[in-house]
């Protein structure tokens, strides 16, 4: 390959260039005339102010990105929110029946984990059911320990107390599900506020 510079473009006057070699960085006359004829529309980057794509769709883009953080809230329909709120309240007694009362907080915890960012109503219902059942679980554990420490003597008190609390918790869950079906928010008693 030769190290000679490339030949000048057509229309380039070699006599007027003072014998300097032509370089590609110098704009040619036809290109300058074409950009002058195009006026302000030659390039969007030569305009003053923001680029055109921000002028036309700025409000629509702002709405789109403003909706992104809140998009998680309200992605469920009204009927879906109602259904999952009811299931959040009833999942605790269902899990208690399946696990013989040992895992009554697992159902609300699963629903809370799945829907906490999709619906505020479902999140509140599942968190309340979890907190209530966690406090029940601790109460049942205390009754069990008292029965063990007294070598079964306290069973005369702890078994009836366990049954009363268990039936009461079932009634509370059914009441909460009825309120959720009516579109109302139910606040559980005796909550340990772990989930919010």
C-alpha positions, 0 to 999 in steps of 0.5 A: 500500500502507498502512503499517499493521501487520497485524491481530492473530491470532484470540484476541489480546486487544487490551486486554491488550496495552497498546495495543502493535501485534502483531508476528509475532515474538511466539508465539501461545498455541496454538503454545506449547500445542502444543509443550508437548503434544509434550514432548521430541519437538517438535524434535530441536534442543531436546534435550540432546546430539548430534542423533538422526541421530548417535546411531543411525548413529554407529558405521556412519558412522564405519566408512564414513568410516574406510574411505574412505582405505583403500578404495583398498587392496584394491578388487581381488579376489584373482584380479585382483590376481594377474592384474595382478601377473603382467602387471606383471612380463611387461609389461616384456619385452612392451614391450621386444619391441614397441619393440626394447628401447628402452621396456621400462619403459613397461609397468610404469609404466602398470600402476603408474600405473593400479593403485598406489592399488588394490592394494599387491601390484600396486603392488609388482610394477609398481614393482619391474619399472619400477625393474629395467628402468630400471636395465637401460635405463641399462646398455644406454645405457652399453654403446651409448656405450662402443661409440660412443666406441671406434668399434665396437672394444668391440662384440666385448665389448658385443654378447655382454654385451648378449645375456647381460643381455637373456636374463637379464632375460627369465628374471628376469621369467618367474621374477617372474611365476611367483612372482606366480602363486603369490601370492608377492612377488618383489624384483628385483635391481639396482633403482634405487628410483625408484617405490615 
